[in-house]
Amino acid sequence: MDGHLLPQPAATGADADLSKATAQWIDRDTVAWRGTVAEANHYALACSPEGDIAYEKGDLTGDVHLIRLTPGTLSDAQKAAWPHLAAYGALKVDPRDAGLVRDALRGQVVAIERGPSGALLTATGVQIPGVLDDLYAGAARVPLGPTGRGGLAVWAPTARKVELALYDGPEGGRRTVHKMRRDDATGVWSIDGPAAWKGRYYTYLVTVYAPAAGKIVTNEVTDPYSLSVSAGSGRSRIVDLDDPSLRPEGWTGLKKPPAVRQDRASIYELHVRDFSASDTTVPEAERGTYKAFTRTGSAGMTELRSLAEDGLTHLHLLPVFDFATVPDRKADRTEPACDLAALPPDSDRQQACVAETAANDSFNWGYDPLHYTVPEGSYATDPDKRIKEFREMVAALNGAGLRVVMDVVYNHTHAAGQDPASVLDRVVPGYYHRLMDDGTVAASTCCANTAPEHAMMGRLVVDSIVTWARAYKVDGFRFDLMGHHPKANILAVRKALDALTPAEDGVDGTSIILYGEGWNFGEVAGNARFEQATQATMAGTGIGTFSDRLRDAVRGGTPFDADPGVQGLGSGLADSAPDGRLAHYEDLVKLGLAGNLRDFTFTGSSGTPVKGAEVDYNGSPAGYAAEPGDTVTYVDAHDNETLFDALAYKLPKDTPMADRVRMQTLSLATVLLGQGTAFVHAGSERLRSKSLDRNSYDSGDWFNRLLWDCGQGNGFGGGLPPARDNEARWPYARPLLADPALKPDRAAIGAARARFGELLRIRYSSLAFSLGSAAEIGRRVSFPPSGTPGVIVMRIDAAGADPASTAIYVVFNATGRTAVSAVPALKGARVAPHPVQAASADPVARQASADPATGTLTVPARTVGVFLEAS
């Protein structure tokens, strides 16, 4: 057949919107049709290699060719693979037109429905990821990006033409254009270049139909598999990551701190710029950069070494891949011009001044990816040195005793469509991002959601992670909004890492830890499109998810409460009028201390045995983990208010600073002395404040200050937090920020840091705090009744796990009164405070005591007591 559309009667009121894409081509044979497929009507795919199909006066115009469709049904297998389309109708590609499919996908495709008379009833764009995955499955095995020497390859199956633009330099300069060859079986375009191309800058010229433009365009775009880019990210660069010039001295034989099992890890979440931007012991040119981590004598590195000596195992870096929102060159950035330190502590002028330059200053969290496998340029002293300086940072942190975790954000990109900052979508339009039923890009994660359920996006995730592990020796990865990934994708990452060996790859992939945000929301919620990588589904995989259960119970309420003063176990609820929540919060904390295991059984607040999965958390099971490595326990992170700021909102305003320090320590103790991975936001150990900012992603260096000198304060009273996300809370914030009693002095900050160190040393003094399995936790961890609301007693059978004791008792006294807890099993036992506690610099903590004659444990107000029972 010639495939040309014959003249048809004009339609009146046809449902024709070519800017939308409500039909979905899910494999080479099947189009899923939103709505009912009528046997009497006629269906087809209208295709145009020129991309010029339009709707005018009731019908289609343009260079239209047809692929005939016949009514069919979705198979059970198709419904399982595409559950959100299970109610759709099905149209089958006429076998006579099967040979037209590949060519059709390299142009514009419109799905049409005509009535029995031939009148146009419906015309809509078509979503094509499914059919691309079906037709080009072989692409998953083809190397992409720089492939060695000067070779390059890019997957662009829908492109009509791809050329390589080669440049002499990062900007301007001479350009030569080189043809690339297409492999029709895989959709990969490639070119073999000479070794002399190494170091050259390049882009791809991709001629393709772009739905966002509604026409055939030629996009000049960087390589999705870039390993290096120019300053400003406008051009990719051909590099060999094994080039000795890109390696710091000793890189090949880099010695790492000992690996620890995931449930034994303690993680310190840090932003690269926060680490040194305010550290005057770092040379000014190196502040806020990778290079600052190599200054072994700086205040920041001295503190990181001290934390490692106390027991800290991992340093988690917020995004350090190439992101969009900070100019790479310092000369292109603008910082606030105000004297922020001179302004009143409750003024709104600080935030206004910071907002004026926020778009072009040096600060952003970085959750807006451009190139997933390139280090961020603004963190380098020179963007062209980013690869080597990143490696120097990793080596320096390993040398300080810390393994390094990267925060990775494969769930969205900074932009989609024809935006200049859109990389993936300008190479294969409509493929890499998740589309809604009407073809618009999903944005439930705040930006353009990617679709790791599509084969080549899922592959990009795996390939990128493996590159960071092999080429940069990264020791762990934290997945942002991991619940928007398929579980299968995250398990594929785990499998790929486990295959890395020191002999072949220079790293032991099995020692690399994985964890992420297993939140369940958006268009994928409830496994609507695939089995998600959420808290519940990742149970038993050894890949951790953050537990919001203990967090909310300790802090009180949720991060989304209109009233930030809602109290929890760690924020004064035990001293408030009982309202029924305290007992439930105690259940959540006990469960969290036991690894948040779904099958862990303990005596709940009802007085009867209860399993973790039977405890309620906002209508869901509180206990979801199968093993302790499934759980990442925390009470604060970069999101939401810091722990100190949350306590400022929640504790009575007249609470003395010494008691605030104790409640900070008690809250952190629920993280560090429980089973599972312990996670702490940088600075929590020193009362870090962001002046009550609940979302400091673009709040500049000022609100994100991390001050290593205790005499500099903790950041509280730096002005009202930015109006963008905090203005509704200003009435609560203003009187707090104005109160000088809420600003901790050197002694208070020093005390908080000392108590944190003691908690770390206690955690790592015994394997009993990391029992390693649900079976051992179920057998060894219990919660004797304390006899006092707001007091939790935990017992860990330490026989065989701790040579110094047969049992460990931990008493969390969140009340404002001394707690005396009777434990009958301790009558006549040899029990005494833990040696670290007995030697504490805190005279109050040293008052914790045990009386074997009565079997009682006495712990001062707002204090954690740790006791050892000897055999």
Summary of the structure (lengths in Angstrom):
residues: 871
radius of gyration: 29.6
end to end distance: 89.3
largest distance: 100.5
contacts: 3198
relative contact order: 0.08
helix: 31%
strand: 24%
